[in-house]
Amino acid sequence: MLALVSWESRTAEVPELDVAEAYRDHGRFVAHVIQGLTGPGPQVEELLQETFIVAHKKRQRFDGRAAVRTWLYGIARNLSLRHNRGKRRFFGLVDRLRGQPAPAAPTSPEQAVLESERLGQFYLALDTLPVELREVFVLYELEEQGGAAIAELLGIPLGTVWTRLRTARERFKKQLERRRAKEGT
């Protein structure tokens, strides 16, 4: 016999989310995801703060069906996508690329310029990937998440994760090669 559990009884079993604890446990991960989806810049900190403001406002709606990290990822992803849409609409490509970080402790000014250019090429190539490919690529390659964790975070089958990752790697590599050939580096 199948027992139906009402929404009220389901939410009554889950204690209210402690957003401060969620920030301590998952803040770094969420920041890396945001940077991976939007590129480096001051928007990362702003979107990180906004993610946890939304989490605080909606903490009563967290029902425990998904992991806290998965729930926060969804909020950060949606905010990042909204940010990117607005950025493209109002500022265009040049303004989107502002604010790339300087390399950490360069040994010479020439090395600093080269590292900055490489990082710029990386984010330009990353920015060409469609969101569904980019998020899998960022989570796997930059955040070092496993396939099963990515599948859970995105709510997609594991096979889809591997297909998207393979496609993202191929497209990313082609973009980097095109950019390097165009710039002669």
Secondary structure as GFF3:
##gff-version 3
##sequence-region A 1 185
A	DSSP	alpha_helix	7	13	.	.	.	ID=ss1
A	DSSP	alpha_helix	19	38	.	.	.	ID=ss2
A	DSSP	alpha_helix	43	57	.	.	.	ID=ss3
A	DSSP	three_ten_helix	59	61	.	.	.	ID=ss4
A	DSSP	alpha_helix	68	90	.	.	.	ID=ss5
A	DSSP	alpha_helix	92	96	.	.	.	ID=ss6
A	DSSP	alpha_helix	109	127	.	.	.	ID=ss7
A	DSSP	alpha_helix	131	137	.	.	.	ID=ss8
A	DSSP	pi_helix	138	142	.	.	.	ID=ss9
A	DSSP	alpha_helix	147	154	.	.	.	ID=ss10
A	DSSP	alpha_helix	158	183	.	.	.	ID=ss11
###
